[in-house]
Amino acid sequence: MTDARASGGNPQSTQPPADEHTRVEEQARAAHPAEPGVLSRVGQARHLGLVVALILLAVVGLVTTPANFATSSNLVSILALASTIGVITVGMTFVIIGGGIDLSVGAVMALASVWATTLATQAYGPVVMAICAILVGTGAGLVSGFLISYGRMVPFIATLAMLVAARGLAQRMSDRRTQLVGPDNSAIVDLSTTRVLGLPLLVYIFALVVVIGWLVLNRTTFGRRTYAVGGNPEAARLAGINVRRHTMMLYALSGLCCGIAAVIIMARTTTGSSTHGDLYELDAIAAVIIGGTLLTGGRGTIIGSILGLLIFTVITNLFILNGLNTSDQLIAKGLIIVVAVLLQRRSLESRT
Amino acid sequence: MSDLLVMRGIVKQFPGVRALDGVDLDVRAGEVHCLLGQNGAGKSTLIKVLAGAHQPDEGTVTFGGEPVRFAGPIAAIKSGISTIYQELDLVDGLSVAENIFLGHEHAAFGFTRRGETNKAASELLGRLGHGEMRPTIEVGRLAAAGKQIVSMARALSHETRLIVMDEPSAALAHDEVANLFRVIRDLTAQGVAVVYISHRLEEIREIGDRVTVLKDGRTAAVGLPARETPTSTVVSLMTGRDVEYVFPSRPAPGSHDNRPEVLKVEGLTLSGRFSDVSLTVREGEIVGLAGLVGSGRSEIVETVYGARRASSGQVLLAGEPVPPGSTSKAVRLGMGLAPEERKSQALLMNESVARNITIAGLGKYSRFGWVDRKKESAAAASLAETVDIRPPDPRRPVRTLSGGNQQKAVFARWLVEDRKLLLLDEPTRGVDVGARAELYAVIRRLADEGVGVLLVSSEVPEVLGLADRVLVLREGKVIHESDARELDESRVLDMIMEGSAL
C-alpha cells in the first residue's frame, strides 16, 4: 500500500530504473526547488500547467466576451465568488494531505451561517456573530474528527453523517427560512461592500487565510506532521507523532475554515440559510485534486488547490458571461477533473 | 522415481542484493521435499521464482520433463504448480466455495453456477479429509487452520502436481498441525509433490522425505534424507558462512554491571503473543533478543515502545514508568524505534532524507510550533554525516537511497542528544554485507556514548556478534539468558528450533 502511494498510485514500481541518475535529479528538483518561495513553487511543472490553463481560459474570455470579461467589476466578482469556496479549499487541502476527506464542509458552513444569524446571536452584535460562526464550524469539525480518530470511523462515512446532520440542524434552527443579517449588524455586510484598493474586504480575508494556511503547512511542525500522517500513518505513529490527535485537529481546522467561509457568505448574501453551500464539498475536493494533491494523502500544495479553484471559478464566470447552459458548465468541469488527473498521473509516472 | 521438478543454477538479482546465486533443487513426484535455511538465505525468493512471481536472471527450470519459463503466477498455476503463502491470499467476504474457484468459476454466460460450485468444493474438501466444512460459509469466519484447508483446496482445484507451502504450521496449534500432516500424506499418496518450508526441525523429521539446505543464496546441500541426517549436520550446513561479518569490539564482560538501568521490563505480557517477559538494559549496553519469526521478539519491542498495548506488566525507562499504548509518550521519555519493516513502518517515501531524519525530533528544531529551517537543515546535515549516509546529500528523496543508507537515515532520526534507549528491530534486513559492518559500528558507537540498545534479529550470528547480553526466545517465552560470548550459533539454533534449553 505504502509503496503504491509512494510511487504515485502505481503499484508496479519495483522494476529497477534504467537511468537512475537523471531521474533522481529530477525528483530532487521537484521535491526541493532551489529557493522554495511562493514564486518558485508556482514555477514547478505541475503548477505551471495550472497557470497555463488559467491563462488559456482568460484568453477564451477575452476573445468571446471582450466587452465584459476583462472589466474590473467582473474580475472582482470572480474573486468574491472564489473567496467562499477558497477558504474551505484551504481546510480541505490539509485534510486530504493528511489522508482524509471532509464531505461535510458545505453543510457545516450553512449551519454556521444559520447559527450566527439567529435573532439571539444577532442581539450580541457583528463580532459575536462572526465568532459564533467560527466556533460552530470548529465544533462540527471537532466532532467529525473525534469520530474518525477515536471512534475509528472511515472519514467518508463520518463526514457524510455530519453533512446530513448539519444540514438538518440548520433547517431546524432556521425553520427552513432565510435569515437576514439585521441592520444593526451591517458591519458583517460591510466586508462585502467596503473596498480597499478596489477589492472588497472579504477578498483580503480569503488572501489572509491562504497565506496563513501556506505558512502553517510549510513552516510549522503541524504542517510537517500533516504530510507524515497522510504519507505513512504507521511510520508517523512509530516516529512518536500522536496520529489520532493530529487527525482530529485536521478536521477541526477544516471546520474552522467553514466557519470563516460562513462569515464571507453572510457578507455576500446578507443572509444565513440552510441552503447555503450546497455541493461546495464537491467543488472544494475537485479544486484540491486538480491542484495536484494526492487523494491518498502525503503530497500536495495549497497554491495548487487555489489555482484549481480559480480555474473552476473562471469557467463558471465564462459560461455565465456567454449566456451558456449551466448543464454544459457541469460537463466542462467534469472533463477538467479527468484531464487534470490524467496529466498528473503521467507526470508522476515519468518521475517515478 | 523420476524428478518432477529440476531447477539448475537459478540466479536472481535485486538492486544491491544477489538473492539467489546459483540454486539447484530437485523434487520427485509424491515426495515431501523440505527447504531449510536461515532468514535471508533465499527461500522466499526461490519459491517466488517457482510460483512465477519472479523471473530468474539465469538458470533453467524443468517441470514434468519439459523446460518451462513462467511469465507470471497464472502460467505457473496452469502448468500445475500451486503456492500457499504464509499470508493466505483469501477473500474474507466470499464463501469457501467462491474462494476455492476464484478466477476459474463454474459459470454460464457470466452467471456463477452456485450449486455446481458448492458441490465441486465439497468434493475437494472431502479429498482433503474435511468433508464436514460447509462450502457456503464465509471465509472470514474460519480460523487459521480452516483457511489453510481452503487454500489447499484451491490449489487442488487446478490440475496441481506440485504444491509449495511456506511455513504452513506457523499459525497452527499442535493438533491442527497433525491434521495438516495427514492431509499432506494423502496428497503425496496421490502422486502430488510438496515443497515444504519450515524452521522446525522436528516437523521436517516427521513429514519430510528429503531436505535441501540453502545458505546465502546458494544450495548448501541437495536432497539429504530428512529423517537420518543429524541435527548437527543440518545446523552446520545452515550456518557455515562464506561471508564473515565484521563486528566492532565489545567492552569486557560485566563492565556494564554498575551502570544504571535504562530499561526495566517486568512481567510484560501481550496475550497470545508473549508472556511474562522481564529484562533490563543498562546504560551503554546492547541486549540482543534471538528467536524465530513468531517467537514474539518484534512484539516485545513494539510493546515496550507502546506501539502495542500490553495486557499486563510494567515498563520503566530510567526509573520512570512508561504508560502503555502511546508511542508519543515513549518518544518524549527518551525511546526511539527502528522498526522491522523499513519502508512501511519507518520511512516517509515521498520525502527527502532530511525530513525523514527530523520528523521525530521536530520539537527540537522549532519554537512555538514554528520550524526553524536553518536549525533543521543544519541538524539533518550533521546527523546524516554522523551515520555517514551516502550520497551525502540530505535533500535527496529517501527512496533513491540503498537499503543500508535508508536504515542509517532511520537511525539518524533518533540521534538527538537525549535518547536513552534505542529499540532496533532487524536493523540489517535487506542490507548488503559492506553496509552491515558500518551499521554495526554505528550501533556500538551509540552504546559507547551511553545509549542503551535492545536489538532484535533473526540472524543469530548478528545477535551473538553485536550484543553484550543475549536473551533467547521461543514461543513467547524467554528460555535462556547469558553473556553473548558464552554462546555459539549452533547452540542458540538448537534452543530456538528444538526448544531444548541448555
Chai-1 contact restraints between the chains, C-beta under 6 A:
chainA,res_idxA,chainB,res_idxB,connection_type,confidence,min_distance_angstrom,max_distance_angstrom,comment,restraint_id
A,T2,B,S344,contact,1.0,0.0,6.0,A-B,restraint_1
A,A6,B,M349,contact,1.0,0.0,6.0,A-B,restraint_2
A,A6,B,N350,contact,1.0,0.0,6.0,A-B,restraint_3
A,P16,B,P15,contact,1.0,0.0,6.0,A-B,restraint_4
A,V24,B,T400,contact,1.0,0.0,6.0,A-B,restraint_5
A,Q27,B,P397,contact,1.0,0.0,6.0,A-B,restraint_6
A,A28,B,R396,contact,1.0,0.0,6.0,A-B,restraint_7
A,A31,B,S352,contact,1.0,0.0,6.0,A-B,restraint_8
A,A31,B,P397,contact,1.0,0.0,6.0,A-B,restraint_9
A,H32,B,R395,contact,1.0,0.0,6.0,A-B,restraint_10
A,R219,B,V371,contact,1.0,0.0,6.0,A-B,restraint_11
A,T220,B,G369,contact,1.0,0.0,6.0,A-B,restraint_12
A,T220,B,W370,contact,1.0,0.0,6.0,A-B,restraint_13
A,T221,B,L362,contact,1.0,0.0,6.0,A-B,restraint_14
A,T221,B,S366,contact,1.0,0.0,6.0,A-B,restraint_15
A,T221,B,G369,contact,1.0,0.0,6.0,A-B,restraint_16
A,T221,B,V371,contact,1.0,0.0,6.0,A-B,restraint_17
A,F222,B,G369,contact,1.0,0.0,6.0,A-B,restraint_18
A,R224,B,L362,contact,1.0,0.0,6.0,A-B,restraint_19
A,A228,B,L348,contact,1.0,0.0,6.0,A-B,restraint_20
A,A228,B,I359,contact,1.0,0.0,6.0,A-B,restraint_21
A,G231,B,L348,contact,1.0,0.0,6.0,A-B,restraint_22
A,G231,B,N350,contact,1.0,0.0,6.0,A-B,restraint_23
A,N232,B,L348,contact,1.0,0.0,6.0,A-B,restraint_24
A,E234,B,Q345,contact,1.0,0.0,6.0,A-B,restraint_25
A,A235,B,Q345,contact,1.0,0.0,6.0,A-B,restraint_26
A,A235,B,A346,contact,1.0,0.0,6.0,A-B,restraint_27
A,A235,B,L348,contact,1.0,0.0,6.0,A-B,restraint_28
A,R237,B,T327,contact,1.0,0.0,6.0,A-B,restraint_29
A,L238,B,L337,contact,1.0,0.0,6.0,A-B,restraint_30
A,L238,B,P339,contact,1.0,0.0,6.0,A-B,restraint_31
A,L238,B,Q345,contact,1.0,0.0,6.0,A-B,restraint_32
A,A239,B,I359,contact,1.0,0.0,6.0,A-B,restraint_33
A,A239,B,A360,contact,1.0,0.0,6.0,A-B,restraint_34
A,G240,B,T327,contact,1.0,0.0,6.0,A-B,restraint_35
A,G240,B,S328,contact,1.0,0.0,6.0,A-B,restraint_36
A,G240,B,V331,contact,1.0,0.0,6.0,A-B,restraint_37
A,G240,B,A360,contact,1.0,0.0,6.0,A-B,restraint_38
A,N242,B,S328,contact,1.0,0.0,6.0,A-B,restraint_39
A,G298,B,N350,contact,1.0,0.0,6.0,A-B,restraint_40
A,R299,B,N350,contact,1.0,0.0,6.0,A-B,restraint_41
